[in-house]
Amino acid sequence: MDNLQEIMKINEINAVPDNEIDLSEIPEIKTLEGFKPVHPEYYKPVREQVSIRFNKVLVDHFRTFGKGWQTKVNNFLMQEYINGRI
């Protein structure tokens, strides 16, 4: 028996049947009516091409990340924005 089959067998033995799972403290969501994202303008990320000037040393550093470096810079800045640091 290989490792994956062994893991699956152990999981099946230890599985709790659906009807025995206590969901009493979890509210059931029946509809998305009233759902509002925290930042609706960013719910479906829209990218806008802009021209921005960085110090050459920063651009050279970013480019060392290789292909996709601009996306990595965007993700870093977005995370800083979400965390309230910028």
C-alpha positions as a printed Julia matrix, in Angstrom:
86×3 Matrix{Float64}:
   0.0    0.0     0.0
   1.53   3.33   -0.98
   1.59   6.4     1.23
  -1.41   8.13   -0.38
  -3.64   5.08   -0.03
  -2.56   4.71    3.58
  -3.41   8.33    4.33
  -6.79   8.0     2.6
  -7.59   4.85    4.59
  -6.7    6.59    7.89
  -8.86   9.57    6.9
 -11.82   7.32    6.1
 -11.48   5.53    9.45
 -11.36   8.83   11.36
 -14.0   10.65    9.33
 -17.04  12.02   11.14
 -20.3   11.44    9.23
 -21.91  14.64    7.98
 -25.01  14.11   10.13
 -22.84  14.01   13.29
 -21.11  17.35   12.7
 -22.37  20.03   15.12
 -23.21  23.13   13.07
 -25.38  24.75   15.75
 -22.99  27.67   16.3
 -22.47  28.37   12.61
 -25.15  30.51   10.98
 -26.4   29.13    7.7
 -25.89  31.39    4.69
 -28.8   30.92    2.31
 -28.28  33.95    0.1
 -25.64  36.54   -0.67
 -28.23  39.31   -0.42
 -26.79  42.17    1.58
 -23.22  40.97    1.12
 -20.9   43.91    0.63
 -17.15  43.54    0.19
 -14.95  45.65    2.46
 -13.67  47.65   -0.51
 -16.22  47.17   -3.32
 -14.03  49.05   -5.77
 -11.41  46.31   -5.36
 -13.76  43.31   -5.26
 -12.93  42.51   -8.88
  -9.38  43.81   -9.1
  -9.05  46.3   -11.89
  -5.6   47.28  -12.93
  -4.77  50.65  -14.36
  -1.6   51.31  -16.26
   0.22  54.35  -14.91
   3.62  55.91  -15.27
   5.51  56.32  -12.02
   9.1   57.28  -11.29
  11.15  55.26   -8.81
  14.78  55.7    -7.87
  16.97  53.67  -10.22
  18.35  51.58   -7.37
  14.77  50.44   -6.53
  13.92  49.58  -10.13
  17.17  47.64  -10.5
  16.35  45.77   -7.29
  12.77  44.99   -8.4
  14.01  43.7   -11.76
  16.2   41.14   -9.98
  12.93  39.33   -9.14
  12.68  38.4   -12.82
   9.51  37.99  -14.83
   6.48  39.28  -12.95
   8.41  41.8   -10.87
   5.79  44.5   -11.44
   3.05  42.2   -10.1
   5.18  41.49   -7.03
   5.61  45.22   -6.43
   1.84  45.71   -6.84
   1.08  42.86   -4.42
   3.53  44.26   -1.86
   2.01  47.74   -2.06
  -1.53  46.31   -1.87
  -0.63  44.32    1.26
   0.84  47.42    2.88
  -2.35  49.33    2.03
  -4.55  46.56    3.48
  -2.46  46.52    6.67
  -2.81  50.3     6.99
   0.87  51.05    6.6
   0.42  53.25    3.54
